Amino acid sequence: MNELLTLQEKNEGDFFYREAIKKLRANIQFSGKRNKIIMITSVFSGEGKSEVSVHLAEEMANAGKKVLYVDADIRKSVFLDQYGITGEYVGLSDFLSGQVDRVDLIIHPTSIGGMDVILTGHDAPNPAEMLGDTQFKTLLEMESQRYDYVFVDTPPLGQVIDAALVGQFCHGAILVIESGAVSRQDAVRVRDQIEKSGCKVLGAVLNRVSRGSGKGYYGSKYGRYRKYGKYSRYDKYGKYGI
């Protein structure tokens, strides 16, 4: 048994956010029993994709499901920092590169009952090739037999191709969009890329909408276009453009 990870989140969100996550969980359950391997991606970095992914996995576990959260954002994971996890842990990149030969060695139980995690592992020079390999497909299919849901947190598809490669191995995808930060054109482009991979788009989450807008934290419309100055060439994803 691997070391238990105590998840001490820095920002758990308020009541309205938590209620929105509960609704998202319910919608996924009603989407059908065959949707077990679900990818979560976004258009750009910083839209809250990983926060939504982890909270969704946690909420599903709290609802009595056995859940595996896979941090497949090998390029720029925020999970360890978000939950204050320190130390050296082997993870997904170590398994896909052949440095670890058993899946059970990279699965960690957590302090959230019913929720296990696979961390990203050590930095790798070829994350896209790793994630697109059939070995990852085998891993996901095998774990979907042991877990009720497998949630795969992937890099933003508007900046790197990784999520499209992962999508071919998933039953469904959720697109997280920050309100007011993404144009409809970019959101549709990413949606189309997901569908081209053969993955069904289950829906889009409009994140970080002010409650004063009347739409709560989750809405149905894409935000207005604005320039993306914060996604500069210094962003870690920048050098891996599509």
Solvent accessible surface area in square Angstrom, and as a share of the most:
residue,aa,sasa,rsa
1,M,216,0.96
2,N,33,0.17
3,E,112,0.50
4,L,96,0.48
5,L,5,0.03
6,T,74,0.43
7,L,21,0.11
8,Q,129,0.57
9,E,26,0.12
10,K,143,0.61
11,N,105,0.54
12,E,100,0.45
13,G,37,0.36
14,D,56,0.29
15,F,136,0.57
16,F,105,0.44
17,Y,18,0.07
18,R,53,0.20
19,E,59,0.26
20,A,12,0.09
21,I,1,0.01
22,K,80,0.34
23,K,137,0.58
24,L,22,0.11
25,R,51,0.18
26,A,31,0.24
27,N,98,0.50
28,I,6,0.03
29,Q,54,0.24
30,F,181,0.75
31,S,47,0.30
32,G,29,0.28
33,K,193,0.82
34,R,217,0.79
35,N,8,0.04
36,K,58,0.25
37,I,1,0.01
38,I,0,0.00
39,M,0,0.00
40,I,0,0.00
41,T,0,0.00
42,S,0,0.00
43,V,0,0.00
44,F,20,0.08
45,S,13,0.08
46,G,51,0.49
47,E,1,0.00
48,G,7,0.07
49,K,14,0.06
50,S,9,0.06
51,E,59,0.26
52,V,0,0.00
53,S,0,0.00
54,V,0,0.00
55,H,4,0.02
56,L,0,0.00
57,A,0,0.00
58,E,29,0.13
59,E,15,0.07
60,M,0,0.00
61,A,7,0.06
62,N,100,0.51
63,A,45,0.35
64,G,67,0.64
65,K,68,0.29
66,K,87,0.37
67,V,0,0.00
68,L,0,0.00
69,Y,0,0.00
70,V,0,0.00
71,D,2,0.01
72,A,0,0.00
73,D,5,0.03
74,I,10,0.05
75,R,18,0.07
76,K,66,0.28
77,S,39,0.25
78,V,67,0.39
79,F,1,0.01
80,L,64,0.32
81,D,97,0.50
82,Q,21,0.09
83,Y,5,0.02
84,G,48,0.46
85,I,19,0.10
86,T,114,0.66
87,G,59,0.57
88,E,146,0.65
89,Y,40,0.15
90,V,56,0.32
91,G,0,0.00
92,L,0,0.00
93,S,4,0.02
94,D,4,0.02
95,F,17,0.07
96,L,18,0.09
97,S,51,0.33
98,G,55,0.53
99,Q,139,0.62
100,V,17,0.10
101,D,120,0.62
102,R,127,0.46
103,V,16,0.09
104,D,76,0.39
105,L,66,0.33
106,I,0,0.00
107,I,18,0.09
108,H,9,0.04
109,P,25,0.16
110,T,10,0.06
111,S,59,0.38
112,I,24,0.12
113,G,61,0.59
114,G,41,0.39
115,M,2,0.01
116,D,29,0.15
117,V,0,0.00
118,I,0,0.00
119,L,4,0.02
120,T,10,0.06
121,G,23,0.22
122,H,86,0.38
123,D,124,0.64
124,A,19,0.15
125,P,126,0.79
126,N,59,0.30
127,P,4,0.03
128,A,16,0.12
129,E,118,0.53
130,M,18,0.08
131,L,0,0.00
132,G,24,0.23
133,D,68,0.35
134,T,95,0.55
135,Q,68,0.30
136,F,0,0.00
137,K,81,0.34
138,T,81,0.47
139,L,2,0.01
140,L,0,0.00
141,E,81,0.36
142,M,86,0.38
143,E,3,0.01
144,S,5,0.03
145,Q,151,0.67
146,R,122,0.45
147,Y,4,0.01
148,D,60,0.31
149,Y,19,0.07
150,V,0,0.00
151,F,0,0.00
152,V,0,0.00
153,D,1,0.00
154,T,0,0.00
155,P,0,0.00
156,P,1,0.00
157,L,0,0.00
158,G,14,0.13
159,Q,22,0.10
160,V,0,0.00
161,I,65,0.33
162,D,0,0.00
163,A,0,0.00
164,A,15,0.11
165,L,52,0.26
166,V,0,0.00
167,G,0,0.00
168,Q,88,0.39
169,F,20,0.09
170,C,11,0.06
171,H,75,0.34
172,G,0,0.00
173,A,0,0.00
174,I,3,0.02
175,L,2,0.01
176,V,0,0.00
177,I,1,0.01
178,E,21,0.09
179,S,34,0.22
180,G,28,0.27
181,A,1,0.00
182,V,0,0.00
183,S,11,0.07
184,R,159,0.58
185,Q,149,0.66
186,D,23,0.12
187,A,0,0.00
188,V,29,0.17
189,R,95,0.35
190,V,0,0.00
191,R,87,0.32
192,D,48,0.25
193,Q,36,0.16
194,I,0,0.00
195,E,89,0.40
196,K,173,0.73
197,S,25,0.16
198,G,68,0.65
199,C,3,0.02
200,K,110,0.47
201,V,35,0.20
202,L,51,0.25
203,G,30,0.29
204,A,50,0.39
205,V,5,0.03
206,L,7,0.04
207,N,2,0.01
208,R,103,0.38
209,V,5,0.03
210,S,78,0.50
211,R,115,0.42
212,G,80,0.77
213,S,58,0.37
214,G,70,0.67
215,K,83,0.35
216,G,29,0.27
217,Y,47,0.18
218,Y,50,0.19
219,G,23,0.22
220,S,111,0.71
221,K,141,0.60
222,Y,68,0.26
223,G,15,0.15
224,R,215,0.78
225,Y,136,0.52
226,R,106,0.39
227,K,169,0.72
228,Y,45,0.17
229,G,64,0.62
230,K,112,0.47
231,Y,31,0.12
232,S,49,0.32
233,R,188,0.69
234,Y,163,0.62
235,D,22,0.11
236,K,95,0.40
237,Y,4,0.01
238,G,38,0.36
239,K,152,0.64
240,Y,73,0.28
241,G,57,0.54
242,I,111,0.56
